[in-house]
Structures are given as structure tokens and as C-alpha cells.
Amino acid sequence: MNPLIGRRVLAIGANLAPLAQGTLFGVVLEAGNMERLRTLAPGDADLVLIDADGADSEGLAQALAALAAMPSPPATLLTGARLPAALVRTLLRLERSDVLEAPFSSDDLAAAAEALIFAPAMAAASPKATARLPSRCWAVTGAVGGSGATTMAVELATMLAMRAGQPRGVCLVDLNLADGAAAAYLGAKASLPIGELGVSAERIDAGMIAAFTTQVAKGLDLLACPRDPLAFNRTSRESVLRVLDLVSDAYESVVVDMPRHRRDWTVDALSGSDEVLVVSELTVPALLAARSLSDEIEADLPVGMKPRIVLNRLSTRMFGPAPSMAEAERALQRKADAGISSDWEAAAASANLGGPISHHRPKSKIVRDVAALVDQLLADEAALRAAGMRAA
């Protein structure tokens, strides 16, 4: 039986009325306009369904603000392909609200409507949240362009999500604001318009972060910005750090794909991370750059924190131009913390298909080596935690 039968739905927008009649069969549907939304009284509707593409953004924002001021306002679902950040911010003032980005299926609409209408009952029925360990944060940066840092961030986040096995377990944050590639690698959509938020960090809250994250796999969400060449100039240090704080509060693990060139928030972001991974390919210029970058980061990090160097695209060879692990460590003048095998076919196929290598080529040597790196990082984390508990 359809749980929505008999529920009162106010549909604002000519495109929604026929869709709602088919998808939300059994509801008491009222097709209205912006004026009806402004005059809505408490108890008139269980759900307000709004097509943002067919409405004036400024007028709709005012109507939503009035709706938020009502005592016990109805659940509100905003749909559309073009959703201005200011409009979404206004929507999120409502206690029960959500965004459904077009195009969407009838199942998507029905699921979103049910989740909103029954949200209070589900919250009351759910057990109280249990205390969890503090969120872990791993920051990944490349020594040079093309070293594979984004691939490494994607694979680390995917591996952590597979082990967490729970919703909202891991969030991958792409801080390459101008030209990030994580969304393209995952075949997902970059939705966070951080450049449009300007310099006002106080505009960013947990509801906004939830609205702009994209689920890319079970337990793995992505937070990334659409390509914007001016994003770095239009985004404040406080806004970036606010995003990282909110994501860390919401997820068990956070993996950050850092831009290679330093920004005014880089040191703060790295200092707040539990691990900093510098990814280098096996060329002499890249290794020299990795050594210099690691020294620079170490000088700025809190005492005791050291970046880890990950050598990417290791190949098994007896002869050839690529340095061996030992030769690479001589160029680095320090031990490398991990090596990731070269598997060009697996990496290229996954990038072209959209998704992590572990999904398309689970038996790849890259997947094996990333799993070993995750094991090492988690083991070191557990050892530090145990040492801290003994000291306490």
C-alpha cells in the first residue's frame, strides 16, 4: 500500500502537476502558484512541491522565508536543474526540506517525498545516536602535476568507505576549486558553488553541505565544486575551513584532494589533518619536488607531524629508465612510506568509465597497494590512540 495515500500535496509549477499525479498516486493534490504559497496556512499541506525552474528566484526566496516563519511549516521539496545558492540557503531554514536536482526519476520523487513527510516519525522511532570516535582526515597532494594525487584520493576514500560499510561513512572533498577532477573521475556531478558564496563563511551550515554532497557509492559522498577559474579568488579562507569543519563533524572519515599550489588556507587544512600524503611519480624532477614539498610542509606542521611520501606508478623491471624504489629514496633523501604499482590499463579504463579502480578492476595491483597503505595508516592511528590512552 502506498504510504502517501491521502496526504495533501501542494504543487507549485505547471510542470509538476501531471508528474505528481502519476508518481504520487493517491495523494490529495492541489496545483497552485506563487500567490497560493504566500497565503498557505498551517495544516493546509503535508508537502509543498516546488519547481524552481519555473519561478522567479527572488519571489520564491521571499515565499520560502515566509514559510519558514510559520509555526510547524509543511515539508518542502524543491526541484530544478538550476538552483541558485541563495535560494537553497533560504530553503534550508525550514525544519524539513530537501533538494531534488533535475532530471530525476519518479522513484526519486516518491522517495524524497516519503522521507520528508515521515521525517518526524522516523526520527522519533530511531535509536539515539551513539558516541563515535573523532573523525579522521587524510589530505592528499601531488608533488607535481599529473602525479596521480586525485586518483590516490579517490581510491583511498573508496577503500575507507568499503571498510566503513555505513551511510555517510566517508566524504571525499575536492579542494581544487578552479579545476578539480575528482567528480569527473567518479562520473559524478560537482555541485558545491563555493565561489558564489563569496567571503561569508557564516552562510555555510550543515544543511547546505548535505544539500550539495553527491553520493557516488555506498558509504561514499563527494563534495566538489564546478569548474570556475575565479573560484580561488572569490572564496575566503574562512569559507574553506568552515566546509572542512562541517564535513568532519558529519563523517567518520574525510579524504581531501588538496591543490598543489599553496593557498592562504593550505597550512590550516594540512595542520588539521591526521595524515598528509605527498604523491610523487618516479621521475627525478618529481622526486626532487616531493622532497622539497615535504620539507616545506613539515616545517609548517605542528611538531611531531610529518608528511608521508607515496611513490606512484612503480614498475617491476630489470632494465629501463625508471628509478627503482631504492634509487627513488636516494633522490628523496628519506624513506618512502608506500609504493603504488603501475597499472595504466586499469587506471585509464576506470577514468573513462567513471568510478574508482577498485570497482572496475578490483584485482588491479593499484587496489592491492592502496589497501596495504590504508592498513598501514589505520594501524598507525590505532597505535597512537592506544598510546594516548595508556598515557592518560
C-alpha positions as CSV (number, residue, x, y, z in Angstrom):
1,M,0.0,0.0,0.0
2,N,1.2,3.5,-0.9
3,P,2.1,5.3,2.4
4,L,1.4,8.6,0.7
5,I,-2.3,7.9,0.1
6,G,-4.5,10.7,1.5
7,R,-1.5,13.1,2.1
8,R,-2.1,16.7,1.0
9,V,0.5,17.9,-1.6
10,L,0.6,21.5,-2.9
11,A,2.4,21.5,-6.3
12,I,3.8,24.9,-7.4
13,G,4.7,24.9,-11.1
14,A,2.8,23.8,-14.2
15,N,5.3,21.0,-14.9
16,L,4.8,19.3,-11.6
17,A,1.0,18.7,-11.6
18,P,0.9,15.9,-14.1
19,L,4.2,14.4,-12.8
20,A,2.9,14.4,-9.2
21,Q,-0.4,12.8,-10.3
22,G,1.4,9.9,-11.8
23,T,4.2,9.5,-9.3
24,L,2.4,10.3,-6.1
25,F,-0.7,8.4,-6.9
26,G,-3.3,8.6,-4.1
27,V,-2.3,12.0,-2.7
28,V,-4.7,14.9,-2.4
29,L,-3.0,17.1,-5.0
30,E,-3.5,20.9,-5.2
31,A,-1.9,22.7,-8.1
32,G,-1.1,26.2,-7.1
33,N,1.0,29.3,-7.9
34,M,3.3,31.6,-6.0
35,E,0.4,33.5,-4.5
36,R,-1.0,30.3,-3.1
37,L,2.4,29.6,-1.5
38,R,2.4,33.0,0.1
39,T,-1.1,32.5,1.6
40,L,-0.5,29.0,2.8
41,A,-1.9,28.4,6.3
42,P,-0.7,25.9,8.9
43,G,-2.3,22.5,8.2
44,D,-3.1,23.2,4.5
45,A,-0.5,20.8,3.2
46,D,1.7,17.9,4.3
47,L,4.2,18.6,1.5
48,V,4.9,21.6,-0.7
49,L,6.5,20.6,-4.0
50,I,8.1,23.5,-6.0
51,D,9.6,23.6,-9.5
52,A,12.3,26.3,-9.0
53,D,13.0,26.4,-12.8
54,G,9.5,27.8,-13.4
55,A,9.6,30.5,-10.7
56,D,11.2,33.9,-10.1
57,S,14.1,33.2,-7.8
58,E,13.7,36.3,-5.7
59,G,10.0,35.9,-5.3
60,L,10.4,32.3,-4.4
61,A,13.1,33.1,-1.8
62,Q,10.7,35.5,-0.2
63,A,7.9,33.0,-0.2
64,L,10.2,30.3,1.4
65,A,11.3,32.8,4.0
66,A,7.7,33.4,4.9
67,L,7.1,29.7,5.0
68,A,10.0,29.2,7.4
69,A,8.5,31.8,9.7
70,M,5.3,29.8,10.1
71,P,4.7,27.6,13.2
72,S,5.1,24.0,12.1
73,P,5.6,24.6,8.4
74,P,5.0,21.8,6.0
75,A,7.8,19.6,4.5
76,T,9.1,21.3,1.3
77,L,10.8,19.8,-1.7
78,L,12.5,22.0,-4.2
79,T,13.2,20.6,-7.7
80,G,15.0,22.1,-10.7
81,A,18.1,22.0,-12.8
82,R,19.3,25.5,-11.9
83,L,19.2,26.1,-8.2
84,P,20.9,29.3,-7.0
85,A,22.8,29.0,-3.8
86,A,20.9,31.9,-2.2
87,L,17.6,30.0,-2.9
88,V,18.9,26.8,-1.4
89,R,20.1,28.7,1.7
90,T,16.6,30.1,2.3
91,L,15.1,26.6,1.8
92,L,17.4,25.1,4.4
93,R,15.9,27.4,7.1
94,L,12.9,25.0,7.0
95,E,13.0,22.2,9.5
96,R,12.0,19.6,6.9
97,S,13.3,20.4,3.4
98,D,15.2,18.8,0.6
99,V,16.5,19.5,-2.9
100,L,15.9,17.2,-5.9
101,E,18.1,18.0,-8.8
102,A,16.6,17.6,-12.3
103,P,16.5,15.3,-14.2
104,F,15.0,12.9,-11.6
105,S,13.0,9.7,-11.9
106,S,9.5,9.1,-10.5
107,D,11.1,6.8,-7.9
108,D,13.4,9.6,-6.8
109,L,10.5,12.0,-6.3
110,A,8.4,9.4,-4.4
111,A,11.4,8.5,-2.1
112,A,12.2,12.2,-1.4
113,A,8.5,12.9,-0.6
114,E,8.2,10.0,1.7
115,A,11.4,10.8,3.5
116,L,10.3,14.4,4.2
117,I,6.7,13.7,5.1
118,F,7.6,10.9,7.6
119,A,10.8,12.5,8.9
120,P,9.4,13.4,12.4
121,A,8.1,9.8,12.9
122,M,11.3,8.3,11.7
123,A,13.3,10.5,14.0
124,A,11.2,9.5,17.0
125,A,11.5,5.8,16.1
126,S,15.2,5.8,15.6
127,P,17.5,5.0,18.5
128,K,19.7,7.7,19.9
129,A,22.9,8.3,18.1
130,T,25.8,6.5,19.8
131,A,29.0,8.3,20.6
132,R,31.6,7.8,17.9
133,L,35.3,8.3,17.6
134,P,36.6,11.7,16.3
135,S,36.6,11.9,12.5
136,R,39.8,11.1,10.7
137,C,41.1,13.4,7.9
138,W,43.7,12.4,5.3
139,A,45.0,15.1,3.0
140,V,46.5,14.2,-0.4
141,T,48.6,16.5,-2.5
142,G,50.7,16.0,-5.6
143,A,54.4,16.8,-5.8
144,V,54.0,17.8,-9.5
145,G,51.0,18.0,-11.8
146,G,49.9,14.6,-13.2
147,S,51.5,12.6,-10.3
148,G,48.2,10.8,-9.6
149,A,47.1,12.6,-6.4
150,T,43.4,12.7,-7.4
151,T,43.4,9.0,-8.3
152,M,45.1,8.3,-5.0
153,A,42.5,10.4,-3.1
154,V,39.6,8.6,-4.9
155,E,41.0,5.2,-4.2
156,L,41.7,5.9,-0.5
157,A,38.2,7.3,0.0
158,T,36.7,4.3,-1.7
159,M,38.7,1.8,0.3
160,L,37.7,3.5,3.6
161,A,34.0,3.5,2.5
162,M,34.1,-0.2,1.7
163,R,35.5,-0.9,5.2
164,A,33.1,1.5,7.0
165,G,30.1,-0.2,5.5
166,Q,27.7,2.5,6.6
167,P,25.9,5.6,5.1
168,R,27.8,8.9,5.4
169,G,30.9,6.9,6.4
170,V,33.4,8.8,4.1
171,C,33.4,12.1,2.3
172,L,35.9,13.0,-0.5
173,V,36.4,16.7,-0.6
174,D,38.0,18.2,-3.8
175,L,39.6,21.5,-2.8
176,N,41.0,22.1,-6.3
177,L,38.3,24.7,-6.6
178,A,39.1,26.0,-10.1
179,D,39.6,22.8,-12.0
180,G,39.1,19.8,-9.7
181,A,38.8,16.4,-11.5
182,A,37.5,14.1,-8.7
183,A,33.9,14.4,-9.9
184,A,34.9,13.5,-13.5
185,Y,37.0,10.5,-12.3
186,L,33.9,9.3,-10.4
187,G,31.4,10.0,-13.1
188,A,29.6,12.3,-10.7
189,K,28.4,15.9,-10.6
190,A,30.2,18.7,-8.8
191,S,27.5,20.7,-7.0
192,L,29.1,23.0,-4.4
193,P,29.1,26.6,-5.8
194,I,31.5,27.8,-3.2
195,G,32.6,30.7,-5.4
196,E,29.0,32.1,-5.4
197,L,29.1,32.2,-1.6
198,G,31.7,34.9,-1.6
199,V,33.6,35.5,1.6
200,S,30.8,34.9,4.1
201,A,31.6,31.7,5.9
202,E,28.6,32.2,8.2
203,R,26.3,31.4,5.3
204,I,27.6,27.8,5.2
205,D,25.9,25.4,7.5
206,A,25.4,21.6,7.8
207,G,22.2,21.7,5.8
208,M,23.9,23.3,2.9
209,I,26.7,20.8,3.0
210,A,24.2,18.0,2.9
211,A,22.3,19.6,0.0
212,F,25.4,19.8,-2.2
213,T,27.1,16.5,-1.5
214,T,26.7,13.8,-4.1
215,Q,26.5,10.1,-3.2
216,V,28.9,8.2,-5.5
217,A,28.9,4.8,-3.8
218,K,27.6,3.1,-0.7
219,G,29.1,5.0,2.2
220,L,31.0,7.4,0.0
221,D,29.9,11.0,-0.7
222,L,31.7,13.6,-2.8
223,L,31.9,17.4,-2.2
224,A,33.3,19.2,-5.2
225,C,32.9,22.5,-7.0
226,P,32.0,23.0,-10.6
227,R,34.9,24.3,-12.7
228,D,35.4,28.0,-12.1
229,P,38.7,29.8,-13.0
230,L,37.9,32.5,-10.4
231,A,36.9,30.3,-7.5
232,F,40.1,30.6,-5.6
233,N,39.9,34.4,-5.8
234,R,36.3,34.5,-4.8
235,T,36.5,32.1,-1.9
236,S,37.7,33.1,1.6
237,R,40.0,31.2,3.9
238,E,37.2,31.1,6.5
239,S,34.7,29.5,4.0
240,V,37.1,26.7,3.1
241,L,37.9,25.9,6.7
242,R,34.2,26.1,7.6
243,V,33.4,23.5,5.0
244,L,36.1,21.2,6.3
245,D,34.9,21.6,9.9
246,L,31.3,20.7,9.0
247,V,32.3,17.7,6.9
248,S,34.5,16.4,9.7
249,D,31.6,16.7,12.1
250,A,29.3,14.7,9.8
251,Y,31.5,11.9,8.5
252,E,33.6,9.2,10.1
253,S,36.4,9.8,7.6
254,V,37.3,12.6,5.3
255,V,39.8,12.5,2.4
256,V,40.8,15.9,1.0
257,D,42.2,16.3,-2.5
258,M,44.4,19.4,-2.0
259,P,45.6,21.8,-4.7
260,R,49.3,21.6,-5.5
261,H,49.9,25.3,-5.2
262,R,49.7,26.9,-1.7
263,R,46.7,29.0,-0.8
264,D,46.1,31.1,2.3
265,W,44.2,28.2,3.9
266,T,46.6,25.4,2.9
267,V,48.6,25.2,6.2
268,D,45.4,25.3,8.3
269,A,43.9,22.5,6.3
270,L,47.0,20.3,6.5
271,S,47.6,21.1,10.2
272,G,44.0,19.9,10.9
273,S,44.6,16.6,9.1
274,D,45.6,13.4,10.7
275,E,47.8,12.3,7.8
276,V,49.3,14.3,4.9
277,L,50.3,12.2,1.8
278,V,52.6,13.7,-0.8
279,V,52.2,11.7,-4.1
280,S,55.1,11.6,-6.5
281,E,55.8,9.8,-9.7
282,L,59.1,8.2,-10.4
283,T,61.0,10.9,-12.4
284,V,63.9,12.8,-11.0
285,P,62.2,16.2,-11.2
286,A,59.1,14.8,-9.4
287,L,61.2,13.2,-6.7
288,L,63.1,16.4,-6.1
289,A,59.8,18.3,-6.0
290,A,58.4,15.8,-3.5
291,R,61.5,16.2,-1.3
292,S,61.2,20.0,-1.3
293,L,57.4,20.0,-0.8
294,S,57.6,17.5,2.1
295,D,60.3,19.7,3.8
296,E,58.2,22.8,3.4
297,I,55.1,21.1,4.8
298,E,57.0,19.6,7.7
299,A,58.3,23.0,8.6
300,D,54.8,24.4,8.8
301,L,53.0,21.5,10.5
302,P,52.7,21.1,14.3
303,V,55.7,19.5,16.0
304,G,55.7,15.7,15.5
305,M,53.6,15.7,12.3
306,K,55.4,14.5,9.1
307,P,54.0,14.1,5.6
308,R,54.2,10.7,4.1
309,I,55.6,10.2,0.7
310,V,53.8,7.8,-1.6
311,L,55.6,6.8,-4.8
312,N,53.2,6.2,-7.6
313,R,53.4,4.1,-10.8
314,L,56.1,1.7,-9.6
315,S,57.1,-0.8,-12.2
316,T,58.8,-4.2,-12.0
317,R,61.8,-4.0,-14.3
318,M,65.3,-5.3,-14.6
319,F,66.4,-2.7,-17.2
320,G,64.9,0.7,-18.1
321,P,64.9,4.4,-17.3
322,A,62.5,4.4,-14.3
323,P,64.2,4.6,-10.9
324,S,63.8,1.7,-8.5
325,M,62.4,2.2,-5.0
326,A,65.9,2.4,-3.6
327,E,67.1,4.9,-6.2
328,A,64.0,7.0,-5.6
329,E,64.7,7.1,-1.9
330,R,68.2,8.2,-2.5
331,A,66.8,11.2,-4.5
332,L,64.3,11.9,-1.8
333,Q,67.0,11.6,0.9
334,R,64.4,9.9,3.1
335,K,62.4,6.6,3.1
336,A,59.2,6.5,1.1
337,D,56.2,5.4,3.1
338,A,54.4,3.5,0.4
339,G,54.6,2.5,-3.2
340,I,51.8,2.1,-5.7
341,S,52.3,-0.2,-8.6
342,S,51.8,1.0,-12.2
343,D,48.7,-0.4,-13.9
344,W,48.0,2.0,-16.8
345,E,45.2,-0.1,-18.3
346,A,43.2,-0.3,-15.1
347,A,43.6,3.4,-14.3
348,A,42.7,4.5,-17.8
349,A,39.6,2.2,-18.0
350,S,38.3,3.4,-14.7
351,A,38.8,7.1,-15.6
352,N,36.9,6.6,-18.9
353,L,34.1,4.6,-17.4
354,G,33.7,6.8,-14.4
355,G,34.4,5.3,-11.0
356,P,37.2,4.1,-8.8
357,I,39.6,1.4,-10.0
358,S,38.5,-0.8,-7.2
359,H,35.0,-1.0,-8.8
360,H,36.1,-1.6,-12.4
361,R,39.3,-3.5,-11.8
362,P,39.2,-5.0,-8.3
363,K,42.1,-7.3,-8.9
364,S,44.4,-4.5,-10.1
365,K,47.8,-4.1,-8.4
366,I,46.8,-0.5,-7.6
367,V,43.9,-1.7,-5.5
368,R,46.1,-4.2,-3.7
369,D,48.7,-1.5,-2.9
370,V,46.2,1.1,-1.8
371,A,44.6,-1.4,0.5
372,A,48.1,-2.0,2.1
373,L,48.5,1.7,2.5
374,V,45.1,2.0,4.2
375,D,46.0,-0.9,6.5
376,Q,49.3,0.9,7.4
377,L,47.6,4.2,8.1
378,L,44.8,2.7,10.2
379,A,47.3,0.5,12.2
380,D,49.4,3.6,13.0
381,E,46.3,5.5,14.0
382,A,45.3,2.7,16.3
383,A,48.7,2.5,17.9
384,L,48.7,6.3,18.5
385,R,45.3,6.1,20.1
386,A,46.4,3.2,22.3
387,A,49.5,5.1,23.4
388,G,47.4,8.1,24.2
389,M,45.0,6.0,26.3
390,R,47.9,4.5,28.2
391,A,49.4,7.9,28.8
392,A,46.1,9.2,30.1
